[in-house]
Amino acid sequence: MSATREEADEFLKQGEYEAAVATYDRVIKLEPDDIYSLFNRATAKEKLELWDEAYDDYDRLVKLRQNVKLAMLGRSRCLFAQEKYEYVVLDMNTLLTGDPKNIEALDLRGRAYTKMGENNKAVDDLTIVIDKEPNNVQALISRGAAYARGRAGSWAIQDFDRALKIEPNLPVAHFNKGMVFFLYSNFTEAAETFDKAIELDPEYAEAYTRRGMSKFESKWHSLEDGCSDFKKAEDLGDEIAAAYVKKYCK
């Protein structure tokens, strides 16, 4: 059995996640409570974005009271990927009760709060994270989004700019920055910022939609300019763009 486990470990180490899962399956079938293999199989499944299956393995470890902190973090990463943000908060509240300085837990909870619109709570958690990890791009983007939703536009722009200084080719940071300009009626600057998001990701449907909206409002662009973006976004499956096409575009 140890040879099989070592084979699975090597697959995991080499990034051959499907092979790792298949091999750990063989180990766990014979040793259902092999904690080490359960955790590594969960890790491989998470890498494959098999969120439900990875969640089940992490959840089993929590119930067995083995590797509880790491298993709870893994379980919550899966919940976050499935957009079950309220459950992320519940899990991380439990973890942070016993380990209040756990940065990954604060990061997950803070980003979940951002998704839930709990802007002040998000900023509180993510500020602690960023103080410890100033190059944490996801935390910067999430805190920027929380600031933007809380109408603190200048703070939001600062966070998005910090994120872009670390990773210049990040479409979502340009998009979020464009949204701040849009919310503050700076439509020309918004359109130019959405340009950058689209340059980096030509299939970014929401960026086309928002650029179209910005062009509608900007004196420097025509109705046809906006409709061109709406039609592109509609082709990419954006329902808001489809509504604009139906209402405004021939």
Buried (B, 14 or more C-beta within 10 A) or exposed (E): EEEBBEBBBEBBEEEBBEBBBBBBEBBBEEBEEBBBBBBBBBBBBBBBEBBEBBBBBBBBBBEEEBBBBBBBBBBBBBBBBEEBBEBBBBBBEBBBEEEEEBBBBBBBBBBBBBBBEBBEBBBBBBBBBBEEBEEBBBBBBBBBBBBBBBEBBEBBBBBBEBBBEEEEEBBBBBBBBBBBBBBBEBBBBBBBBBBBBBEBBEEBBBBBBBBBBBBBBBEEBEEEBBBBBBBBBBBBEBEBBBEBBEEEBE
